[in-house]
Amino acid sequence: MAPSRNPSLKSAEPPPPATTSKSSRPSSPKSSPTTPRPSSSIPSTASPPPSTATAKASCSPTRRPATTPPPPAAFLTCSNVWSVRRLVEAGADCIKILLYYTPFDKPEINEFKHAWIERIGDECRAHDIPFFLEFIGYDEAGADEKTAAYARKKPSIVAGIMQEFSKDRYGVDVLKVEVPIVMEFVEGTRAYKGASAYTRAEALSLFRSVGESTEKPFIYLSAGVSNPVFIETLELAAESGVAFNGVLCGRATWKDGIAIYAKNGPEAFRQWLETTGVENIQNVNKALEAATPWTSKIEAN
């Protein structure tokens, strides 16, 4: 299920199945589920089982209503077509939801989102299937999110999200979160563009402090940055010592090949994927050597 920033709410046909590893939801905090393996691996001490198809559905809770939250029926539109039960029957072996969220939005807006996630979490528990919850933060006042001002605010947004949705009431197994900083505003990095929001030392400290906001396994998303920027981000995370558990990314590995496809066609794109695309995946996997196995957190709790 993937909510959109678009205020219009409608059900959608599921996209083509993604590939992931077969997994089961932990029956208790001390059990050790087998977490689905994304295209870039989540480090694990266990060998991954054979992969299976994961089904997905789409629904669209409003990102930030202009005045009042949308009517409850709008939030339930996707439930008229999909439920966790139906996704399991369609072949899903985990559920991943994308939610636009900031802890600083109006309570009446966030309460709708809280209740929505509680319902999905309860369904996942009932059907014994892992629940991955992905977040994209935003400025509650509608300010530009590509500025140094928002970059300074971002760590508190990410930390607040991780704290809120680590509560047992939501039933989330793995948090998929943004990194707490914006690389182009970190002084002394290759990605730095001249406007400063943090020094390198401050960025390292933010990785650590925000990572301490949860005891649950958490993985980073790429937010569509280039492969070199994403690799430098993961290197900074590794240097900080934050106990992150891997990544689940897409565009950081393949988006540069789209221009190749548009200009030179599918065969040129295939050649790009088999060379540069493979190198991009290898770069990510190398950077993930510093990640922490998710099993350490499950076993600790």
HELIX and SHEET records of a PDB file:
HELIX    1   1 PRO A   72  PHE A   75  1                                   4    
HELIX    2   2 THR A   77  ASN A   80  5                                   4    
HELIX    3   3 VAL A   84  GLU A   89  1                                   6    
HELIX    4   4 PRO A  107  ALA A  126  1                                  20    
HELIX    5   5 ALA A  148  GLU A  164  1                                  17    
HELIX    6   6 ASP A  168  TYR A  170  5                                   3    
HELIX    7   7 MET A  183  PHE A  185  5                                   3    
HELIX    8   8 ARG A  200  GLY A  211  1                                  12    
HELIX    9   9 ASN A  227  SER A  240  1                                  14    
HELIX   10  10 ARG A  251  TRP A  254  1                                   4    
HELIX   11  11 LYS A  255  GLY A  257  5                                   3    
HELIX   12  12 ILE A  258  ASN A  264  1                                   7    
HELIX   13  13 PRO A  266  TRP A  272  1                                   7    
HELIX   14  14 LEU A  273  GLY A  277  3                                   5    
HELIX   15  15 VAL A  278  ALA A  287  1                                  10    
HELIX   16  16 LEU A  288  ALA A  290  5                                   3    
HELIX   17  17 TRP A  294  ALA A  300  1                                   7    
SHEET    1   A 2 ALA A  18  SER A  21  0                                        
SHEET    2   A 2 SER A  51  THR A  54 -1                                        
SHEET    1   B 4 ILE A  95  TYR A 100  0                                        
SHEET    2   B 4 PHE A 131  ILE A 136  1                                        
SHEET    3   B 4 VAL A 174  VAL A 177  1                                        
SHEET    4   B 4 PHE A 218  TYR A 220  1                                        
END                                                                             
